Amino acid sequence: MDRPELSGGLLNLEFGTGGRIQQLWVADPSNPDGEEFQFVCPPMPMGEEYTEDYFPGTLLIGARTDPDAPWILARNTRATQEFDDDGPGIAFTYDLGLIEELEATGRFQELPGPAPQIAWDIRIRNRSRRSVEIGEIGFPMALNNVYEGYPRTDKGIRELYQDRVIVHESIGGAASYLFAQRLTARAPGLLIFPGEETTWEFVHHVRASLNTPYRWNGIPVVYIHSRATVEREEWPEWFDGHTATILEPGEDRRYQIRFAPAERDRVDNVSNLLAALNRPAIRLFPSAVAPREAGIAVEILGATPARFETDLPAETETDADEEGGYCFVRPSMPGAMRLGFEDTQGRHGHAHLLFTEPLAELIDARARWIVENQRVEEGPLKGAILPADNETMRVANELESIVHPFGISSGLSDALFLAEKNALRPRKEELDALLEYVRFLESTVVNPGDGAVGSVMPNALGVAVGYGTVPNYALVASLYATLSRTLPENADRYLRAAAATADAMVAYADIPSHGSLYVYLLEDVHRRLAEAGREDDAVRLRKWLDARWLRLSQRSYPFCGDVLVHSFGYAEVHEAARRRDNPELAERAMRLAYASRSLSPSWWWYGVDMRWLEELQTHPVLSDKAALCGSPTSVANAGMVISLLDRDAPEPPEAYLRSAFGGMMQPWALVRDDGAAAMGFTPDSASEQFGIARSTGDIGLSLAFYLRFAASFVLPSRAGLQTFGCFFDVEGEGVEETCIVRPWDGVGRRVAVRQLGLDLECERGGIVEARFDTRKRTLRVRQQNAGDRRLIANLRVRGLWGRRFSVNGIPMEADGAWLRVPVEIAPNGEATTEIEVL
């Protein structure tokens, strides 16, 4: 029997059993005559179920006629195509099995409009003589996100990226969507979203799909109503609550799901397309996570907001016109916020934001928490920093922690953060903890004879074994290099150890032939060696890195190996391509990295890299294939865009910029006010790991990268100025006009005012405020030492209008482009530097 087909302008649908979509082909809107892309998942078994049971076009309904009775679940396993009407498209009557009281029909048809789109119109009618409560209306979307069947060659990885998609989910009422984006970020993509009189309230992944051996993160199911789902599964309530509806005899409900071709690369055309189709879309800046004093800007497209509302007390500034609206929100207290709006058509949408305490306070709290709660105080592991259990708020079982590489690498990650923090704001008790941790490393983990670094400890009384694990070598080398700044009086000792560890990694570790976030750490090690004048060590490491990066730059897709489609290779490949003058590979690394990130306006998704369990892995935290939102690469890969801001280049790609800032901020959503932290968050109710991760894990590496990359940016844009990491004000007019920058990034290490070409940097002693006239003749910088040791802050300034200066009344000259000013700051004190061009 021939399968029904619906051919539209750019979308072609082929239907199978139950009226479900067997194949969905989409053409590139910019090249409609080119090759089409197929978005539906291939047929595969999932235990006792099959992916075909969850193809697009599947309708899940849960209903009951008695409020005390259990919910009855049905789906359209069978359907009859209807030919006896003269309506457009293809129509089906669905067989709902045990739910005899309900009649369900569906019609697929192309809609006119500014862009081709297919609408699936669903009608559910109560044909019985009694009331029916419907507690579940769900739509599974098994799409082509299975990363199986490809060899680990350049050709195989290239075909994988070209043939498969990643599914970005966004649940925000009428502003919801699923976006199936090709891994290459190339067109076409597929946008699935609620149509007329329809909103989504919940998403999860099919539980059977999370427990397969396949490389993917499962099949998403979106819901109009979901009360029956969570009651049946005994899941906790999700963020937006769960609703049901009652159909009286003869009453019906109508819903609509739409499918449209879309793309998102350098520009966020997903929100642009939704707006063009008269559907509400939400954009955020700078992120879905921000300190409460900074606030978040929320832009509404495709709808005119009539009112905004928040579930936290907040100060708001709003505006609206016929094209959209705007709300700047600043709450009076930290916490998660649901910011909702109602538009002039009565549609409701919302974003999930999270506001933190000031970042400087969180940085200090996290450091204290590590010292007070994650250190082993006695016994053979005395001095060790180990991951903490977020249920008991104590060090996880010591033996369980050290028998898996995760335990030692997690401790190293937290130690690296602690060292980075104390390079900025030293505290005696934290420095003592670092010194004790180094003693533990050098007595138990790092062999002083040959520099070999172990990854596991068979028991607490022995020494670490397993000397081939790259992450541990790189983390140890990076820790030593950072300690050379944290404890400058012992800089030579730590730099010598950093170089020896890098040499040992080259000699003993199983170094991957693809990009590695951990090898990327060695670039900073090299920089520290070179700056300190350790020429032999620096040259040796530089030669090895250059040779490796030459090999990487000569390949087309050097991003992954045994573990397919992960985000840990992009940063190093991007750096290698830049170093080896391969702009094509550098652009590809950035494009692929940002294709895997969502711009969904929810704090757990926005700009975040996700990871899930590979069948080749065992992991003490990841228990199934559900995505864990949060990874050190969320921040590290943001560095690719941050590097574009190092010079007065053209405006960075808008979608990349928002995604990078979102990735920079997301780790702070995982740090509590008291400093407790988690390595990630799983928003999938069907997963065993739902909620905040039970372990601190490698959150320390995320936070260490943040401390390295954090900066205050004032950037030009088409809409005026954009700021990230700071407040920006202007006082006075004409020759009296003065710009004021006040960092809120918690670090204060760097200020970049791009439209004026002014840069300020300091190794220590965070910048509290910078004031300068727009003619760049005068500059006043106030720095703070929040630590308990005297600091030499070493302020550097570039971009003032001259080469000779008066610095606090003392004549000085620039060294090349930079003016270098040593600034001494007393413990818990401040210092002000006045600079005037002569």
N, C-alpha and C positions, 0 to 999 in steps of 0.2 A: 504494500500500500504506500502511495506517495505521501511524503510528509508535507504538511502545509507550509508555505513560505510567504513571507511578507517582505517586499522590496521597497525601500524608501530611497530618499535622495542620497544618503550616505550610510544608512544602516540596513542590513539585510538579516532577517530572522528566519530560522528554520525550526519548526516545532516537532515535538515527538510525543511520547506517551504522556497522558494527563494534561496536554496543552502546555507542557513545559518547553522552554527554549533549549534545543539541542546544540545549536550553533548560532553565534551572533557575530556577524562580520561588520566591521566599521572601516570606512575609507577615510583617508586624510583629507580634511576640509580644504587644505591648500593645494591638494593634488588628487581630486576626486577620481581621476582615471588611473591612478596608481594602484599599487598592490594593497589589498585589504588585510586587516588584522582580525583574527578570531579570538574572542574574549572568554568563551565558556570553557570551564574545566574539562579535561578529558575524563571519560568514564573510568573509575577506579574503585576497588573495594575499600571499605573502612570498617574492618571487623565484620559485624553482621549487617552493616548498611553499605550503601553505594553512593558515590558522588551524584549519580543521576537523580537520586531522591531529593537533591537540594539544588537542582539547576534553576536559573532564573525562570520565572513564570510559575514557580511552586508557591502555593498558598497554604499557610498553616493556620488553622482555626481551632481555638479551644473554647468550648461553650458548655453550658449546663442550664437546666430548667428549674432546678431547686438550689437555693443558696447553700443548703447543707450537703448537697451531693458533690462528689468529686468532679473535676473538670474532665470532659471528653475531648480528646484531640483528634483532629482529622486533617488530611491533606488531599490535594487533587491527584490521587493515583490514577484516576481515569477521567477522561473528558470527552465530550461529544462536540464536534465542530458543527456550528449552526450555519445553514445555507438559506434559510427561509426568510431572511430579512434583507432589506436593501441597504443596510448600513455599510459604511466603508470598512476596510481592514479585514481582520480575521477574528471571528467570535467563537467562544467555547462556553458550554455549560459544564460545570465541574461536578463530579460525583464526590460528595463529602462523606461517604461511608456511613458511620454510626450516627452522625449528626443529621438525622432525617428532617428535623424541624427547619433547617436552613437550606436555601437555594442560593447558589453562587454562580455568577457568570463573569466572563472576562472578555474584553475586546481590545485587540492591538491595532492601532492605526497611526498613521503619520499625521502630525499636526502642522498647520501652516505657521509661519513665524520667521524671525530673523535668522534662525539656524535650524537645520533639520533635526527633528526629534520624533521619537516613537512614544506614544502614550499607551499604557496598559490601564484601561478603565475597568474597575472591579465593582460589581453590585452584589450585595449580600442582603437577602430578603427572608424575613420570618414567614414561612408559609403554614405555620401551625396555628393552633388556637390558644396557645399559652405564651407567656413571656419567655424570652430566651436571653440569658446573660452571656455576652461574648467577652471573654477575658484574655483572648489571644488572637491577634491577627498579625502574622509574621511572614516575612518574605526572605527565604534563603537566597543567597547569591553565590553559587559555586563558580568562581571565575578562575582564570588560567594562571594561578599563582603557585603552581607546583614546580619546584626547582629540581627536577629529576631527569636522568637520562642523558647527561651531557658529560663528555670527557673533560679532564682538567687541563686541556691544552688551550692555547690562545684562541684557536678556532672554536673550540667547544664552549669556552666562557663567553666569547662574542655571540655565539648563537643563543646561548642561554639568556643573555641580556636582551637580545633582540626579540626573542620569542615569548617571554614571560612578563607578568605584570606584578606590581605590588598594589594592594588595595588600601587606600586611605579612607578611614571612617570618620564621619562627623555627625554627631547627634545634637541637634539644636532646634527641635520643633520644626517649624516650617522652613528653617534655614539648614536642614540636614542634607547630607548627601553621602554617597559612596563614590570614590573616584578610583577607577582602575587605571593606573599609570604604567606604561611600559617601563621596564627597568632602565632603558636608555634615555627616558624622558622625551623620546621622539613621538610625534603624532603618528596615528591617532591614539587618544585615550578614550575611555568610556566613563561618562558621568551618569549616575543613577540617582534620582532625587524624587521627593514627594511632589505631586502635582496639586491640582485644585482640591481644596477642602481636606487636605491630608497633611499630617505631621508625623514625625517619628519620635519615639520617646526612649528607645532602648536598643542596644546591639550586644550580641555576644557571638561566639563561634560554636558551631556544632561540636558537642562534646566528643563524639566519635572521631571527628577530624583532628582533634588535639592529641589523640593517642595512637596515631598511625606512625609507621616508620618513614613517612615521606618528609622531604624538606619543604616545609611551608608553615604558615601559622593558622591554617584552618579555613573553614567556610563561614563567612559572616551571615548573620540573620538579623534583619532590621524589623522593628515592631511599631505598629500603630497603637496596639494595646498589648500589655504584657503581664497583667496581674496573674493570670492563670499560669504563665510560664514560671514566675518566681515562686508561686505557691506550690506548684507541682514539684519543682526541683529543690525547694526549700533553700533558695538563695537569699542572701541579704538584699535589702532594697538598694537599687542603683541610684545614680545621682538625680535623675529627673522623676523619680517615683514611677508608679505602675498603675495603669488605668484599666477600666472595663467599660462596656456600654451595654445597655439593655434594649433589645428590639421587642416591641409589642407586636401582637399578631397583625400581619399584613404590612408592617413597617419595614423599610429598607435603609441601608447605608451605602453611600457611594464613595469610592476612594480612587486615587490615581497615582501610578508610578510612571516616571518618565525616564527615557534613555536618550542620551545625546552624545555626539562626539565632542571631545574636549582635549585640551592639552595644558600642561603647566611646566614651564621650564624657567627661563629668565624672567618671565612675566607670569603673574597668577591669573591665567585666563579662565580658571575654574570660576572664580568669583565674578569675573567679567561676563562670562557666559550666563551664569545664573541671573545676573542683573539684566542682561539683554533679553532673557526669557521671562522677565517680570517675576522672578523668584527672589526672595530675600537672601542676601549673602553677607557675611561678617568678616571684617579684617581687623587685625589688632596691631598695635605698635606701642612699645617696642617688643612686647612679648605677652604671653598669657600669664607669666609670673613676673612680679616686680615687687620691690620694697614698697610698703604702704605709703611712704612719704613721696614716692616718685609718681605713682598712679599709672593708669593704662588708658590709652586712647582706643576707642572702639568705633569703627566706621561701618555704617550700614549701607549696602548697595541694593538696588532693585526694589526698594520699598521706602516709603516715607514714614518714619516712626512718629506715632502720635504721642507715645509716652515711653519712658524707661523706668525700670524698677530694679532694685537690688535687695538681696536678703541679708546684707550687712549694712549697718549705718554708714553712710558715705556722702561725701561732697561730690556733686556732679555738675558738669557744664555740658549743655546739650544744644544741638542745632538741627534743623531739618529743612529740606526743600523737596521739590517734586522728584529729584533724582536720588535722594538718599538722606542719610542723617549721620550724626556724630554724637558721641558721648565720651567725655573725659571723666573718669571716675577715680576718686581718691578716698579710700575708706578711713574710718576713724580707728579701726583696729585691724590687726592681721588676721588672716584666715582665708578659707575658700569662699568664693562669692559666685553666686549665680546672677548674672546680669541679664535681664530679660527686656524685651520690647514688644509693644503691640503697634502694628502699622495702621494706616488709615483704611486698609481693607479688612481689618479685624484679624490679621494673621499674627501669630506669636512665634518669636524666635528667642534664642538665648545663647550666651557664651558662658563657659566655666573658667573663671579667673582665680588666681591665688596670689594673695598679698602676704609678704613676709615682714618680719621685723627688719630694721636697718641691717644691711649686709655686713657691715663691720662688726655688729653685735653677733650675727650668726657665725661669722668666721671665728671670732674669739670663743664663742660658746662651743663650737665644734671642736676646737683645739682642747679646751678644758675637758670636754666629755671624753675624748680619747685618753687623755692623761688619767682621768679619774675612773674610767670604766672599762677600758680595753687593754689594760696592761696586766701582765701576770706578775703578781707581787712577790711570789716565793716559789721555791722548787727549782727543778732543773731548767725550766723555761723562763726563769726570772728575767724580767726586762722585755720579754716579747710583747709585741702589739699584735693582737689577734682579732678577727672579726667578732662582733657582738651579736647576740641573739636579741631581736627587737621585741620578743615576747617577755623574756626574763630581764631585759636591760642589763645583761651581764655578759662577760666573755663567753662565747660559745664553748661547748665541751672541748677542752684543750686537745685531747687525743684525736677527736674527730677533725679538728681544725688542721692539724699538722700532717695527717695522713693523705691529704689531697692538696695538689698545688694551689688550689683556691685559697687555702688558709694562709700560707706564707705570702702569696702575692697580694692578698687583701691587706695583711699587716704592713707590707711594704708600701702599698698605696696610701694608707693612712699616715705612715711615717713621712712619706714624701710631702703630703699636704702639710703636716706639722712643721716640716723643715721650711717649706715655702712660706708659711705663715710667719714663722719666727725670723725669717730673713727680712720681713716687713716690720713686725712688731714683736720683738723678743720678750719672752717671759721666762724667768729663772726656772720655775718648776717644769715648764715645757722643754727647755733646753736640757735640763737634767734627765727628763724622760727620753729625749733623743740620744743622749750620750749612753744611757743604759741600754737602749735598743741597739745601738751600734755594738756595744760589748756583747749582747746576745747574738747578733748576726755573726760577729767575728769569732765567737766561740762555738757556734752551732751550725750556721748556714753557709758562711763564706769561708772557704779553705784559705788560710793565710799563705800556704805554700805555693799554690798555683792559681789562686783567684777563682777556682771553680765554685759555682753557686748551686746549692741543692734546692730541690723543689718539694720534697716530702720527707717526713721523719717517721720511720717505722715505729718508733717509740720515743717517749719523752727523755729517755736517758742517753740516747745515741746522738748522732749528728745527721744532718740532712743528706739525703742521697738523691739520685736522679738529676744528673748534671747537664741535661740537654734542653732545659726549658728556657726559651728566649725571654719571656716576660720577666722572670726573676732576675736574670742578668741585667736587663735594661733598667729595671726599677732600682736595683742596687747601685748601678753606675750613676743613674740620675740622682739618687738620694745623696751619694757621696759628693757629686758636683754641686748640688744645692747646699749641702752643709758647708761647702767652702765659702759661701756667701753668708750663711747663717752664723757660722763661727769663724770669722775671718782670721782670727789669731792662729787657727790651725788649718788654714786654707791649703797649704802645700801638702799636708798629710792626707787630706780628703781628696784632693785632685790626683795625687799619686794613686790612691786606692781606686778612684773612678777609672783612670786609664788602665790599671791592671785588670779591673773587672771587664772592661770593654775588650781587652786582649783575650781574656779567658772565654768570653762569649764567642769570639771568632774561632777560637781553638776547639771548644768543646760543645757548643750548643748546636741544636738542629735548626739552623736558620732557614726560614721559608724563602722560597724563590719568588714570592709575591710580596706585595706591600704589607707592612706590619706597623701598627701604631707603636709598638714597643721599640722597634729599631729606630723609628722616627724620634724617640726620646734622645737618641745618641747625638743628634744634631746640636742640642743644647749642651751636652757634655763636651762636644768638640769646641763650641764657642767659649765655654768656661776655661778650657785648657789653653786655647789660643790667647784669650785676654790675660791670663795669668803668666804668659810667657813660657809655658811648658812646651817648647817648640817641637821636640822629638815626639812626645806623646800626641800632640795635636796633628802633626803631619802624618803620623802612622794611622790615626783614626780617620783623618780626611781622605787618605788614599784608599782605605777600605770602603768608606762610604761612597766615594766617587766611583769606584769600580762597580759597586753594587747598584748604584743609581744609574750608571750607564747601561747595565744589563736590563734594569727595569724600564728605562726610557726607550729601549729598542723593541719592547713588546707592545702589543696593542691593548691587551686587557690583563695587566699583571695585578689584578685586584684580589684574587681569592685562590684557595687551593682545595684541601680536603673539605674544609667547611665552606660551602657555597653561599654566595649572596650575603655577605656580612659587611659591616661598615668599618672594619678595622684596617683596611688597606689603603683607603683613599688619601689620607693625609700624607703618608710617606711618598706615595706615587706622585701626588701633586708637587711635593717639594722636589722630588727627583726630576720630574719633567721641567720644572722651572730652572733647576740647576743645569740641566743638560740642554736647555734651549729647545724644548719640544712643546710648543704652545698647544698643539693639537691634543697631546696626551694630558697636559695640564687642564685644558678645558673639559676633556672627557671625564677626568677624575672628579672635577667639581660638579659636572652635570649629573653623573651617576650618584654621587654622594647626596645631592639635594633632591634627586628624584625619589629617594627612599624616605624623605622627611615629609610629614604632614603639615599643612597650615590650618588644620581644624582648630577652631577657637576654643580649645579645652586645654587646661594646664598640663595634662598628662600626655597629650599628643603633639602640641604645637612646637615645631622645630626640633623634635626629639628623634634620635636614632633608637630603633627598637632591636631587640635580639630575642632569639628563641632557641630552644634546645635542638641541637643536631644529634642525629642518631649515633654519630661517632663519639659523642661527648657523654661524660657523666658530670653532674653538677649538683652540689648540695643545696642549691636554691631553686634552680629551674627544674620543674617536675614534669612538664608537658610542653606542647608546641605553642602555647599561648605566648603572645608577644609581651616581653618585659619592657616597659617604657622607661628608658634611662640607660645610658652607656657612656663611658669616658669619651667615646667618639662624638657624642652630642656637642661637647665643647671643643674637642681637638679638631673636628672637621669644620667647626665654625672658624677656625684659624685660617682656612683657605680664603674666606671672604674678608676677614680682618686684615689679611696681608694686602688686599686690594686698597685698603684705606691708609696704607703706609705712605702714600704719595697723593698729590693732587691729580688723580686720574678722573676719567669720566665717572658719572654717578654709577655705583655698583648696581647690578641687576636687582630690581625691586623685590622679587620673590626670594632671591638668595639672601638679601640683606635681612628681611624679616625672619627668615628661617634661621639664619646664623645667630641673630640676637635671641631668638627663642631658645635655641640650643644652648647658648651661653647661660641663660637664666634658669633653665629647667632644673639643674641639680639642687638649687636652693629650695625648690618645692619639697625635696626629700630630706631636708634638715629641719628638725624641730627647734622651737625656741630655746630649749635647754641644751641643744647640741647633739642629741640622738639623731641618727641618720639611717637611711636605707639605700641600697644599691639601685632600687627601681620601684616601679609601681605597675601592677597588672590590672587593667580595667575590665578584664573578661570574667564575668560571673561564672562561666562554665569551667574555668580553670581551677585546679587545686591550689594554685599560687595567687588567687585573686586577692587584690589589695596591696598594701605596702609590703615589700619584700621583708622576709623575717631576718635577713642578715644585713649588716653594714656593707659587706662585700667590698667591691672596688670603688665605692663612692669617693674614697680619698683621691683616686687618680682624677676623677671628674673635677673635684674641687681644686686639686693642684694645677690642672690645666687652666681652670678659671683664674686662679691667682696669677698665672703667667700671661694670659691673654687680656685680662680685664683692662679697660681703658675708658676714658671719657671722650666721646666723639661728638663734634658739632659739624653736621654735614649739610651741604646744599642739596636741595631736591626741587622737583618741578613745583611742588606745593609750598616751597619756602625752605625753612630750616628743619632738619631732623636732629634729634639728640639721642644719644644712648649713653647711659652711665653717669649722667650729670644733669644738673639744672643750668640753664643758660639765660642770662638777662642782659639787657642793654640799658644804660643810664646816660642821661644827657643827650645833647644834640651837637651836630657840626664837629668842630675841633675838640669839643668837650665830650664827645661820645665815647663811652667806656663799656667794654664787654666784660662780663663777669661769669666765670665758670666755677661751679661748686660740684665736685664729684660726689655721686652717691653709690659708686660701684663697690665701696667697702675696701678699696685698695689705694686709690689715689696715686698710682705709680705713673700714669701717663695721661696727658691731655692733648688732643689733636683737634684744632679748629681749622677744618679743611678749607672753608671758603676764604680764609685769611692766610692760610699757609703758615700757621704757628703751631709748634710742637714743644711740649714740656715733658721731661722724663726725670724720674728719680728712682734709684735703686731701693732706697729706704726712706722712711719719714714721709708718709703719705701727704699728697697735696690736698689741702682743705679748701683753698680758694685761690683763684688766679684772676687778677684784674689787669686789663691792658687797654690802651687807647686804640682805636681802629686804624690809626696811622702807624701803629707798631713802633712808637718811640719810647714808651714807658711800660713797665711790667712790674706788678707787685704779686709775689707768691707767698702764701702762708702754708707752712708745712707743720705736721704734727707727728710726734713720737708717742704712740700709745703703749710702748713697751716700757720695761723697767731697767733698760740699759741705755747708756749714752750712745747716740748714733751720729755717724757722718753720712749725711743724706745724699751728697753728690748730685745736685740739681743740674740738669742739662737743658739748654734752651736753643731752639733753632727758629729762624724766621723773623726776628726783630730787624728793623730797617737800619742796619749798620754793622760794623765790625768792632768798634771801640765803645766801651760801656763804662758807666759808673755803677758799681755794685755796692750798695750800702756805703757810698762815698769813696770806694776804693777803685781806681782805674783797672780795667781788665780788657783783654782782647779775646776774640773768638778763636778757637782752635779748629780751623777749617770752617765748616758750616755751623758748628756748635759752640755755644758759650758754656763753659763748664765751671760750676760754682760749688765749692765744698761748703756744706751747711751743717754746722754742729747743732744737735738738738738734745737737750737734757732729757732724762727719763720722765715720761708722762708730761712732757713740755711741748712748746711750740716755738717756731722761729719764722721770722718774716724777712724776705729778701726783696729789696727795692732795686730795680734795674732801670737805668736811663741811658738811651743812646747818646753818645757824645758826637 
